Amino acid sequence: MRDNHVPLDFYSIHHYTDFTEDPVDFVRLAQEYRQLLDSYGFTRTAIQLTEWNYGLVDNPTDIQRAAFIADSLIYMQDAPLERAFYYRANGANSFALINSDGTFTKPGDAYQAVGSLSSTPLRLATTGGDSNGLAVEAGRSWSEHGEIRVVIANYEVPAADQGPFPPNIMNNNFPIPGIGTFTLLPRRTFTYADNDGYDLTVNNIRGGQSGLLVRRYRIDINDSLTLVDSTIERGASVHLTATSPAPSVELVVISALRNDH
């Protein structure tokens, strides 16, 4: 294509995180393909992750998959990806975002929580999150005293998917007879500590002296994007602490107080 000066509009990849179950894999994979495409001169070719999910072999709980999804979507914000297509929306399996009756599954709740950041598209700087499973994303709406949303996803890579690969995987290569050999991303090792909750401060909130409605929604083994706390605060900053051990997701919504409060 390069030799014949044929444009390559986009490059499509699929990835399931078998043997790593690491939500950062999508970032690492996109970076590798970005380097590959750039090396051939396709610097303007978009990378599209047209199928992704947790590993196909492992069977996580619904809340594990939900936290994994939220983590992955947040980390993808800094990946050289133009689009990412989750597999799948519906179906009689644990992958589904939507139940047969139209309600959201816990993975669907996680997708909804992160997706709600589209209503607060001005990305805000955050600190305290990491690339090991505690992912944080925040945004504000366009209006002067606009709503602020913060998503905090807490996920842990299973111990069985850390460190060296099992003996049947040599040099990061996983053969499937009759299909092919797949090169896996190197596994990482983690030490999780002090990650059973969060201490959140949001500063420089415009119009905060007039009153703020602060709501916390939680996804965990018991809650499904459930409103777990609602308070009224006044001032230019909001400080929240909560216990939220992995796997879990919290959505914090801060909005200007309406006249009826």
Backbone as CSV, one residue per row, in Angstrom:
resi,resn,N_x,N_y,N_z,CA_x,CA_y,CA_z,C_x,C_y,C_z
1,MET,0.832,-1.202,0.000,0.000,0.000,0.000,0.868,1.253,0.000
2,ARG,1.917,1.225,0.830,2.789,2.392,0.872,3.511,2.590,-0.456
3,ASP,3.995,1.466,-1.029,4.745,1.559,-2.280,3.882,2.088,-3.417
4,ASN,2.572,1.805,-3.339,1.661,2.255,-4.402,0.906,3.527,-4.020
5,HIS,1.307,4.122,-2.902,0.722,5.393,-2.452,-0.794,5.284,-2.262
6,VAL,-1.208,4.151,-1.736,-2.631,3.929,-1.470,-2.908,4.321,-0.015
7,PRO,-3.893,5.161,0.225,-4.164,5.580,1.608,-4.764,4.441,2.433
8,LEU,-4.474,4.443,3.700,-5.051,3.496,4.647,-5.819,4.312,5.676
9,ASP,-7.140,4.344,5.524,-7.962,5.220,6.358,-7.976,4.781,7.815
10,PHE,-8.121,3.481,8.039,-8.121,2.998,9.425,-7.579,1.583,9.487
11,TYR,-7.136,1.227,10.676,-6.596,-0.100,10.936,-7.389,-0.693,12.088
12,SER,-7.966,-1.886,11.878,-8.876,-2.487,12.848,-8.174,-3.583,13.643
13,ILE,-8.382,-3.573,14.970,-7.825,-4.616,15.831,-8.920,-5.127,16.768
14,HIS,-8.795,-6.399,17.155,-9.639,-7.014,18.178,-8.735,-7.424,19.335
15,HIS,-9.273,-7.366,20.549,-8.461,-7.850,21.670,-9.337,-8.263,22.845
16,TYR,-9.060,-9.472,23.327,-9.610,-9.967,24.585,-8.409,-10.262,25.486
17,THR,-8.543,-9.975,26.760,-7.362,-9.942,27.628,-7.040,-11.289,28.277
18,ASP,-7.208,-12.376,27.543,-6.869,-13.693,28.079,-5.429,-13.735,28.564
19,PHE,-5.229,-14.346,29.736,-3.943,-14.582,30.365,-3.330,-13.344,31.009
20,THR,-3.970,-12.172,30.854,-3.491,-10.971,31.557,-4.607,-10.306,32.349
21,GLU,-5.808,-10.235,31.774,-6.976,-9.555,32.362,-6.587,-8.170,32.877
22,ASP,-5.778,-7.497,32.075,-5.210,-6.197,32.437,-5.863,-5.116,31.577
23,PRO,-6.599,-4.176,32.169,-7.278,-3.146,31.368,-6.335,-2.183,30.657
24,VAL,-5.076,-2.177,31.030,-4.102,-1.319,30.344,-3.666,-1.945,29.019
25,ASP,-3.991,-3.213,28.812,-3.586,-3.888,27.577,-4.041,-3.149,26.329
26,PHE,-5.228,-2.573,26.381,-5.754,-1.895,25.193,-4.907,-0.666,24.839
27,VAL,-4.398,-0.003,25.853,-3.507,1.141,25.636,-2.182,0.657,25.055
28,ARG,-1.625,-0.361,25.669,-0.321,-0.888,25.221,-0.403,-1.385,23.785
29,LEU,-1.490,-2.100,23.475,-1.659,-2.636,22.135,-1.796,-1.508,21.112
30,ALA,-2.595,-0.500,21.445,-2.769,0.633,20.531,-1.449,1.357,20.299
31,GLN,-0.649,1.487,21.339,0.652,2.156,21.194,1.579,1.358,20.277
32,GLU,1.545,0.028,20.414,2.388,-0.809,19.557,1.977,-0.667,18.089
33,TYR,0.670,-0.685,17.832,0.213,-0.569,16.446,0.417,0.839,15.912
34,ARG,0.366,1.841,16.787,0.649,3.202,16.350,2.099,3.305,15.879
35,GLN,3.009,2.705,16.627,4.419,2.713,16.230,4.626,1.956,14.921
36,LEU,3.928,0.817,14.781,4.062,0.024,13.555,3.564,0.803,12.342
37,LEU,2.379,1.380,12.443,1.833,2.136,11.326,2.702,3.345,10.986
38,ASP,3.153,4.043,12.011,4.012,5.213,11.783,5.300,4.821,11.069
39,SER,5.833,3.632,11.421,7.099,3.199,10.816,6.954,2.953,9.314
40,TYR,5.738,2.701,8.855,5.479,2.510,7.424,4.939,3.784,6.767
41,GLY,4.917,4.845,7.522,4.484,6.114,6.958,2.998,6.387,7.053
42,PHE,2.257,5.499,7.709,0.811,5.692,7.842,0.498,6.459,9.124
43,THR,1.036,7.644,9.206,0.921,8.425,10.439,-0.480,8.984,10.675
44,ARG,-1.298,9.012,9.621,-2.652,9.558,9.757,-3.718,8.459,9.779
45,THR,-3.282,7.226,9.760,-4.233,6.111,9.799,-4.807,5.964,11.198
46,ALA,-6.122,5.961,11.278,-6.783,5.816,12.577,-6.770,4.354,13.014
47,ILE,-6.617,4.144,14.309,-6.680,2.796,14.875,-8.036,2.631,15.546
48,GLN,-8.728,1.569,15.170,-10.043,1.301,15.738,-10.041,-0.076,16.399
49,LEU,-10.402,-0.091,17.670,-10.525,-1.328,18.421,-11.955,-1.821,18.223
50,THR,-12.154,-2.672,17.225,-13.509,-2.996,16.788,-14.125,-4.195,17.502
51,GLU,-13.422,-4.734,18.481,-14.011,-5.756,19.341,-13.120,-5.885,20.570
52,TRP,-13.712,-5.762,21.757,-12.899,-5.893,22.968,-13.763,-6.348,24.140
53,ASN,-13.097,-6.981,25.103,-13.751,-7.390,26.337,-12.703,-8.055,27.227
54,TYR,-13.163,-8.497,28.375,-12.381,-9.358,29.271,-12.016,-10.625,28.497
55,GLY,-11.123,-11.434,29.039,-10.710,-12.651,28.364,-11.862,-13.595,28.069
56,LEU,-11.700,-14.396,27.024,-12.747,-15.315,26.607,-12.797,-16.575,27.468
57,VAL,-11.675,-16.946,28.058,-11.585,-18.211,28.793,-12.036,-18.049,30.236
58,ASP,-11.565,-17.006,30.898,-11.914,-16.812,32.300,-13.376,-16.409,32.456
59,ASN,-13.894,-16.640,33.644,-15.295,-16.351,33.934,-15.376,-15.408,35.127
60,PRO,-15.202,-14.112,34.925,-15.242,-13.182,36.058,-16.664,-13.007,36.577
61,THR,-16.789,-12.505,37.779,-18.113,-12.128,38.275,-18.577,-10.890,37.517
62,ASP,-19.862,-10.614,37.592,-20.403,-9.432,36.908,-19.735,-8.153,37.383
63,ILE,-19.483,-8.042,38.679,-18.882,-6.809,39.192,-17.404,-6.723,38.814
64,GLN,-16.702,-7.856,38.705,-15.325,-7.819,38.215,-15.287,-7.294,36.783
65,ARG,-16.177,-7.806,35.952,-16.209,-7.336,34.563,-16.589,-5.858,34.500
66,ALA,-17.518,-5.444,35.382,-17.946,-4.046,35.390,-16.780,-3.118,35.728
67,ALA,-16.026,-3.450,36.769,-14.874,-2.617,37.146,-13.817,-2.634,36.051
68,PHE,-13.610,-3.796,35.434,-12.663,-3.919,34.332,-13.070,-3.017,33.165
69,ILE,-14.359,-3.018,32.835,-14.855,-2.187,31.738,-14.632,-0.715,32.026
70,ALA,-14.992,-0.276,33.239,-14.820,1.134,33.584,-13.351,1.527,33.534
71,ASP,-12.481,0.691,34.095,-11.044,0.939,34.030,-10.588,1.075,32.579
72,SER,-10.965,0.094,31.764,-10.516,0.072,30.372,-10.937,1.323,29.627
73,LEU,-12.201,1.721,29.777,-12.696,2.903,29.075,-11.968,4.167,29.515
74,ILE,-11.666,4.268,30.798,-10.946,5.445,31.291,-9.519,5.456,30.754
75,TYR,-8.833,4.320,30.819,-7.459,4.274,30.313,-7.404,4.535,28.809
76,MET,-8.427,4.101,28.075,-8.439,4.312,26.626,-8.457,5.795,26.248
77,GLN,-8.872,6.659,27.167,-8.911,8.096,26.856,-7.535,8.628,26.478
78,ASP,-6.481,7.981,26.956,-5.124,8.426,26.655,-4.412,7.484,25.696
79,ALA,-5.167,6.659,25.002,-4.600,5.733,24.022,-4.776,6.286,22.617
80,PRO,-3.916,5.923,21.689,-4.068,6.371,20.297,-5.142,5.573,19.564
81,LEU,-6.344,5.595,20.124,-7.493,4.917,19.536,-8.522,5.948,19.112
82,GLU,-9.069,5.777,17.917,-10.126,6.676,17.477,-11.490,6.182,17.941
83,ARG,-11.688,4.866,17.926,-12.963,4.276,18.346,-12.688,2.951,19.039
84,ALA,-13.633,2.569,19.914,-13.565,1.261,20.567,-14.984,0.705,20.630
85,PHE,-15.160,-0.529,20.166,-16.472,-1.164,20.087,-16.497,-2.359,21.044
86,TYR,-17.257,-2.223,22.090,-17.373,-3.298,23.077,-18.186,-4.462,22.508
87,TYR,-17.761,-5.686,22.840,-18.527,-6.874,22.466,-19.065,-7.526,23.736
88,ARG,-20.395,-7.561,23.950,-21.430,-7.106,23.074,-22.505,-6.418,23.895
89,ALA,-23.494,-5.810,23.218,-24.532,-5.075,23.933,-25.528,-6.009,24.601
90,ASN,-25.982,-7.033,23.862,-27.002,-7.920,24.413,-26.560,-9.361,24.249
91,GLY,-27.412,-10.278,24.640,-27.092,-11.685,24.498,-27.190,-12.415,25.820
92,ALA,-27.384,-13.711,25.730,-27.526,-14.527,26.944,-26.162,-14.992,27.423
93,ASN,-25.327,-14.049,27.768,-23.999,-14.384,28.287,-23.540,-13.268,29.205
94,SER,-22.436,-13.508,29.898,-21.945,-12.531,30.882,-21.311,-11.316,30.234
95,PHE,-21.120,-11.340,28.902,-20.563,-10.184,28.209,-21.567,-9.044,28.101
96,ALA,-22.841,-9.369,28.123,-23.884,-8.427,27.742,-23.959,-7.202,28.644
97,LEU,-24.273,-6.077,28.029,-24.520,-4.833,28.760,-25.990,-4.696,29.137
98,ILE,-26.852,-5.396,28.401,-28.297,-5.240,28.567,-28.935,-6.615,28.766
99,ASN,-29.762,-6.733,29.785,-30.509,-7.961,30.015,-31.612,-8.131,28.980
100,SER,-32.187,-9.322,28.916,-33.246,-9.595,27.946,-34.489,-8.752,28.190
101,ASP,-34.660,-8.245,29.449,-35.828,-7.402,29.745,-35.552,-5.918,29.520
102,GLY,-34.360,-5.598,28.997,-34.027,-4.211,28.694,-33.314,-3.470,29.795
103,THR,-33.169,-4.068,30.968,-32.439,-3.430,32.063,-30.942,-3.631,31.862
104,PHE,-30.168,-2.799,32.546,-28.712,-2.900,32.437,-28.175,-4.006,33.353
105,THR,-27.176,-4.708,32.856,-26.376,-5.585,33.698,-25.383,-4.724,34.475
106,LYS,-24.619,-5.301,35.382,-23.594,-4.514,36.064,-22.534,-4.003,35.083
107,PRO,-22.074,-4.818,34.120,-21.215,-4.240,33.083,-21.885,-3.083,32.344
108,GLY,-23.189,-3.206,32.095,-23.915,-2.103,31.462,-23.960,-0.868,32.337
109,ASP,-24.105,-1.068,33.643,-24.074,0.063,34.571,-22.727,0.782,34.499
110,ALA,-21.652,0.003,34.422,-20.316,0.600,34.327,-20.169,1.402,33.045
111,TYR,-20.656,0.844,31.951,-20.608,1.547,30.669,-21.415,2.839,30.753
112,GLN,-22.568,2.770,31.419,-23.417,3.949,31.568,-22.723,5.010,32.419
113,ALA,-22.059,4.591,33.491,-21.381,5.546,34.374,-20.291,6.307,33.628
114,VAL,-19.438,5.573,32.916,-18.365,6.239,32.170,-18.958,7.032,31.008
115,GLY,-19.955,6.467,30.343,-20.574,7.163,29.229,-21.240,8.464,29.626
116,SER,-21.663,8.560,30.886,-22.316,9.789,31.341,-21.357,10.975,31.333
117,LEU,-20.061,10.709,31.252,-19.091,11.805,31.172,-19.237,12.596,29.873
118,SER,-19.961,12.051,28.910,-20.188,12.805,27.677,-21.033,14.050,27.933
119,SER,-21.759,14.078,29.055,-22.531,15.271,29.402,-21.663,16.313,30.102
120,THR,-20.438,15.928,30.464,-19.467,16.868,31.050,-18.166,16.737,30.256
121,PRO,-18.156,17.213,29.003,-17.070,16.895,28.074,-15.766,17.658,28.282
122,LEU,-15.780,18.691,29.141,-14.534,19.418,29.393,-13.719,18.631,30.413
123,ARG,-12.704,17.956,29.941,-11.924,17.071,30.808,-11.154,17.872,31.857
124,LEU,-11.226,17.411,33.089,-10.542,18.064,34.198,-9.302,17.268,34.599
125,ALA,-8.285,17.979,35.035,-7.065,17.325,35.494,-7.347,16.575,36.790
126,THR,-6.812,15.377,36.901,-6.973,14.577,38.108,-5.619,14.045,38.563
127,THR,-5.505,13.797,39.851,-4.326,13.144,40.414,-4.819,12.054,41.364
128,GLY,-3.938,11.099,41.664,-4.273,10.051,42.614,-4.617,8.720,41.981
129,GLY,-5.064,8.749,40.724,-5.313,7.494,40.031,-3.991,6.866,39.600
130,ASP,-4.044,5.614,39.165,-2.828,4.948,38.700,-3.163,4.046,37.520
131,SER,-2.163,3.358,37.009,-2.366,2.450,35.879,-2.447,1.003,36.335
132,ASN,-2.633,0.798,37.634,-2.687,-0.554,38.188,-4.102,-1.015,38.490
133,GLY,-5.099,-0.159,38.232,-6.472,-0.559,38.462,-7.338,0.492,39.119
134,LEU,-6.716,1.521,39.701,-7.495,2.623,40.281,-7.524,3.754,39.251
135,ALA,-8.580,3.788,38.487,-8.686,4.736,37.381,-9.649,5.857,37.737
136,VAL,-9.276,7.093,37.362,-10.077,8.271,37.699,-10.225,9.139,36.451
137,GLU,-11.446,9.580,36.211,-11.718,10.489,35.088,-12.748,11.512,35.548
138,ALA,-12.549,12.782,35.177,-13.466,13.842,35.601,-13.707,14.813,34.460
139,GLY,-14.897,15.429,34.482,-15.219,16.406,33.450,-16.245,17.407,33.945
140,ARG,-16.335,18.512,33.208,-17.300,19.575,33.538,-18.076,19.919,32.275
141,SER,-19.324,20.333,32.460,-20.133,20.738,31.315,-19.695,22.120,30.828
142,TRP,-20.246,22.535,29.696,-19.799,23.774,29.069,-20.274,25.021,29.807
143,SER,-21.369,24.954,30.512,-21.907,26.155,31.152,-20.995,26.650,32.268
144,GLU,-21.117,27.938,32.581,-20.190,28.569,33.529,-20.226,27.890,34.891
145,HIS,-21.398,27.587,35.392,-21.543,26.889,36.661,-21.979,25.453,36.388
146,GLY,-21.268,24.832,35.455,-21.704,23.542,34.942,-21.514,22.376,35.894
147,GLU,-22.232,21.328,35.607,-22.150,20.094,36.379,-20.762,19.480,36.253
148,ILE,-20.320,18.844,37.316,-19.044,18.133,37.344,-19.332,16.662,37.622
149,ARG,-18.672,15.790,36.879,-18.796,14.357,37.113,-17.408,13.742,37.287
150,VAL,-17.312,12.815,38.225,-16.066,12.097,38.478,-16.398,10.609,38.535
151,VAL,-15.662,9.812,37.784,-15.803,8.358,37.849,-14.525,7.786,38.467
152,ILE,-14.706,6.953,39.480,-13.590,6.279,40.138,-13.824,4.777,40.004
153,ALA,-12.959,4.114,39.265,-13.076,2.672,39.056,-11.952,1.965,39.810
154,ASN,-12.302,0.942,40.547,-11.335,0.213,41.369,-11.366,-1.263,40.969
155,TYR,-10.299,-1.706,40.345,-10.204,-3.071,39.811,-8.836,-3.639,40.166
156,GLU,-8.798,-4.945,40.417,-7.529,-5.626,40.663,-7.356,-6.763,39.661
157,VAL,-6.187,-6.807,39.038,-5.862,-7.921,38.151,-5.724,-9.179,39.003
158,PRO,-6.433,-10.256,38.655,-6.344,-11.477,39.461,-4.903,-11.968,39.603
159,ALA,-4.593,-12.508,40.769,-3.232,-12.989,41.032,-2.810,-14.044,40.015
160,ALA,-3.765,-14.864,39.557,-3.445,-15.921,38.599,-3.031,-15.377,37.238
161,ASP,-3.309,-14.101,36.980,-2.981,-13.491,35.690,-1.830,-12.501,35.798
162,GLN,-1.060,-12.603,36.854,0.100,-11.753,37.049,1.384,-12.579,36.926
163,GLY,2.495,-11.857,36.692,3.798,-12.521,36.678,4.000,-13.416,35.473
164,PRO,4.905,-14.407,35.594,5.242,-15.256,34.441,4.021,-16.016,33.901
165,PHE,4.035,-16.234,32.591,2.981,-17.026,31.966,3.111,-18.497,32.380
166,PRO,2.021,-19.251,32.276,2.101,-20.688,32.552,3.016,-21.382,31.542
167,PRO,3.463,-22.616,31.849,4.463,-23.301,31.008,4.052,-23.506,29.563
168,ASN,2.753,-23.571,29.282,2.325,-23.807,27.892,2.466,-22.569,27.010
169,ILE,2.843,-21.436,27.603,3.067,-20.213,26.832,4.549,-19.876,26.904
170,MET,5.236,-20.028,25.788,6.675,-19.787,25.743,6.962,-18.571,24.878
171,ASN,7.842,-17.689,25.400,8.209,-16.459,24.677,6.986,-15.620,24.315
172,ASN,5.990,-15.635,25.207,4.760,-14.853,25.037,3.901,-15.340,23.870
173,ASN,4.181,-16.541,23.348,3.422,-17.063,22.217,2.446,-18.140,22.679
174,PHE,1.182,-17.967,22.286,0.133,-18.904,22.667,-0.407,-19.583,21.415
175,PRO,-0.096,-20.875,21.214,-0.571,-21.574,20.009,-1.965,-22.176,20.214
176,ILE,-2.811,-22.043,19.196,-4.103,-22.720,19.164,-4.085,-23.615,17.933
177,PRO,-3.992,-24.926,18.133,-3.874,-25.846,16.989,-4.989,-25.643,15.967
178,GLY,-4.572,-25.584,14.719,-5.522,-25.443,13.635,-5.975,-24.020,13.377
179,ILE,-5.569,-23.093,14.263,-5.986,-21.695,14.104,-4.783,-20.788,13.898
180,GLY,-3.828,-20.826,14.806,-2.658,-19.973,14.674,-1.958,-19.787,16.004
181,THR,-0.926,-18.981,15.987,-0.157,-18.661,17.188,-0.278,-17.169,17.469
182,PHE,-0.618,-16.838,18.700,-0.860,-15.456,19.077,0.233,-14.976,20.021
183,THR,0.754,-13.788,19.739,1.749,-13.179,20.617,1.035,-12.347,21.670
184,LEU,1.272,-12.658,22.932,0.594,-11.995,24.035,1.435,-10.846,24.566
185,LEU,0.766,-9.853,25.095,1.475,-8.770,25.771,2.088,-9.296,27.063
186,PRO,3.260,-8.820,27.445,3.877,-9.276,28.699,2.968,-9.010,29.890
187,ARG,2.949,-9.942,30.820,2.136,-9.764,32.013,2.853,-8.845,33.003
188,ARG,2.062,-8.163,33.807,2.603,-7.284,34.836,2.378,-7.917,36.207
189,THR,3.093,-7.401,37.200,2.956,-7.850,38.586,2.563,-6.663,39.443
190,PHE,1.640,-6.869,40.365,1.097,-5.780,41.164,1.166,-6.118,42.652
191,THR,1.304,-5.070,43.445,1.121,-5.169,44.886,0.044,-4.176,45.261
192,TYR,-1.115,-4.676,45.648,-2.239,-3.800,45.967,-2.250,-3.500,47.464
193,ALA,-2.306,-2.214,47.784,-2.356,-1.778,49.185,-3.048,-0.424,49.245
194,ASP,-3.765,-0.185,50.335,-4.436,1.106,50.558,-5.347,1.478,49.387
195,ASN,-6.039,0.509,48.836,-6.904,0.777,47.687,-8.352,0.363,47.958
196,ASP,-8.751,0.430,49.234,-10.106,0.004,49.578,-11.100,1.163,49.658
197,GLY,-10.716,2.309,49.110,-11.606,3.459,49.110,-10.933,4.652,48.469
198,TYR,-11.512,5.825,48.669,-10.918,7.020,48.075,-11.124,8.224,48.974
199,ASP,-10.284,9.210,48.750,-10.343,10.506,49.426,-10.307,11.540,48.310
200,LEU,-11.460,12.100,47.974,-11.615,12.939,46.789,-11.840,14.391,47.178
201,THR,-11.079,15.286,46.557,-11.299,16.719,46.701,-11.436,17.335,45.313
202,VAL,-12.510,18.048,45.110,-12.734,18.778,43.855,-12.638,20.261,44.180
203,ASN,-11.701,20.945,43.553,-11.438,22.354,43.842,-11.934,23.267,42.724
204,ASN,-11.968,24.571,43.060,-12.267,25.627,42.087,-13.624,25.434,41.408
205,ILE,-14.632,25.134,42.223,-15.987,24.950,41.696,-16.663,26.316,41.599
206,ARG,-17.014,26.714,40.411,-17.635,28.023,40.208,-19.048,28.040,40.772
207,GLY,-19.369,29.094,41.477,-20.711,29.254,42.016,-21.018,28.372,43.197
208,GLY,-20.005,27.764,43.775,-20.228,26.838,44.879,-20.799,27.469,46.134
209,GLN,-20.571,28.749,46.310,-21.093,29.425,47.507,-22.619,29.460,47.515
210,SER,-23.227,29.366,46.353,-24.690,29.377,46.274,-25.309,28.020,46.571
211,GLY,-24.473,27.022,46.731,-24.956,25.704,47.082,-24.731,24.669,45.990
212,LEU,-24.341,23.464,46.420,-24.054,22.372,45.493,-24.773,21.102,45.948
213,LEU,-25.354,20.422,45.016,-25.932,19.114,45.285,-24.890,18.068,44.886
214,VAL,-24.475,17.259,45.848,-23.428,16.254,45.627,-24.052,14.873,45.771
215,ARG,-24.016,14.105,44.681,-24.606,12.762,44.690,-23.542,11.725,44.344
216,ARG,-23.631,10.587,45.052,-22.717,9.471,44.808,-23.513,8.246,44.396
217,TYR,-23.128,7.670,43.239,-23.752,6.459,42.729,-22.704,5.341,42.738
218,ARG,-23.112,4.154,43.134,-22.139,3.072,43.310,-22.545,1.826,42.531
219,ILE,-21.512,1.152,42.007,-21.659,-0.180,41.417,-20.730,-1.108,42.189
220,ASP,-21.293,-2.089,42.854,-20.514,-3.111,43.533,-21.346,-4.374,43.587
221,ILE,-20.973,-5.312,44.426,-21.682,-6.578,44.467,-23.145,-6.404,44.856
222,ASN,-23.453,-5.341,45.605,-24.818,-5.112,46.075,-25.558,-4.025,45.311
223,ASP,-24.834,-3.088,44.727,-25.447,-1.914,44.113,-25.231,-1.905,42.602
224,SER,-26.202,-1.359,41.895,-26.164,-1.290,40.441,-26.380,0.152,40.002
225,LEU,-25.326,0.936,40.072,-25.367,2.382,39.823,-26.464,3.009,40.685
226,THR,-26.430,2.642,41.954,-27.436,3.051,42.922,-27.014,4.338,43.614
227,LEU,-27.947,5.240,43.813,-27.674,6.450,44.583,-27.472,6.046,46.043
228,VAL,-26.244,6.228,46.562,-25.939,5.799,47.927,-25.761,6.976,48.882
229,ASP,-25.660,8.190,48.319,-25.481,9.348,49.200,-25.826,10.623,48.443
230,SER,-26.461,11.566,49.131,-26.803,12.855,48.539,-26.698,13.920,49.619
231,THR,-25.859,14.909,49.390,-25.664,15.965,50.381,-25.671,17.322,49.701
232,ILE,-25.856,18.364,50.488,-25.770,19.746,50.018,-24.522,20.379,50.625
233,GLU,-23.686,20.928,49.792,-22.440,21.556,50.216,-22.412,22.997,49.730
234,ARG,-21.607,23.800,50.400,-21.409,25.180,49.965,-19.919,25.494,50.013
235,GLY,-19.446,26.179,48.973,-18.043,26.531,48.908,-17.451,26.187,47.558
236,ALA,-16.198,26.575,47.386,-15.520,26.375,46.106,-14.874,25.004,45.991
237,SER,-14.996,24.171,47.025,-14.436,22.823,46.958,-15.372,21.836,47.643
238,VAL,-15.265,20.591,47.238,-16.022,19.488,47.833,-15.034,18.400,48.207
239,HIS,-15.166,17.900,49.435,-14.284,16.831,49.908,-15.132,15.624,50.295
240,LEU,-14.797,14.469,49.712,-15.534,13.238,49.967,-14.568,12.109,50.303
241,THR,-14.944,11.275,51.239,-14.224,10.034,51.499,-15.234,8.900,51.520
242,ALA,-14.822,7.751,51.016,-15.728,6.610,50.987,-14.927,5.325,50.906
243,THR,-15.459,4.291,51.515,-14.909,2.959,51.358,-15.511,2.340,50.113
244,SER,-14.645,1.886,49.216,-15.109,1.328,47.953,-14.086,0.312,47.453
245,PRO,-13.997,-0.830,48.122,-12.968,-1.813,47.757,-13.203,-2.411,46.381
246,ALA,-12.132,-2.853,45.766,-12.228,-3.505,44.458,-12.921,-4.862,44.599
247,PRO,-13.729,-5.195,43.580,-14.065,-4.408,42.388,-15.288,-3.530,42.637
248,SER,-15.180,-2.284,42.191,-16.283,-1.344,42.369,-16.098,-0.159,41.441
249,VAL,-17.179,0.587,41.248,-17.159,1.818,40.455,-18.025,2.835,41.170
250,GLU,-17.551,4.074,41.253,-18.377,5.151,41.812,-18.451,6.302,40.822
251,LEU,-19.649,6.864,40.727,-19.897,8.067,39.935,-20.303,9.170,40.896
252,VAL,-19.539,10.257,40.909,-19.843,11.421,41.742,-20.350,12.531,40.830
253,VAL,-21.507,13.075,41.149,-22.118,14.146,40.351,-22.277,15.367,41.239
254,ILE,-21.676,16.486,40.829,-21.751,17.747,41.575,-22.451,18.761,40.687
255,SER,-23.583,19.280,41.150,-24.352,20.216,40.333,-24.794,21.400,41.155
256,ALA,-25.025,22.520,40.475,-25.474,23.734,41.162,-26.830,23.490,41.811
257,LEU,-26.999,23.999,42.990,-28.239,23.790,43.737,-29.381,24.542,43.064
258,ARG,-30.472,23.842,42.852,-31.645,24.474,42.264,-32.391,25.287,43.320
259,ASN,-33.261,26.163,42.873,-33.973,27.054,43.788,-34.896,26.330,44.758
260,ASP,-35.288,25.090,44.422,-36.236,24.385,45.279,-35.570,23.619,46.415
261,HIS,-34.230,23.761,46.564,-33.537,23.094,47.661,-33.296,24.071,48.805
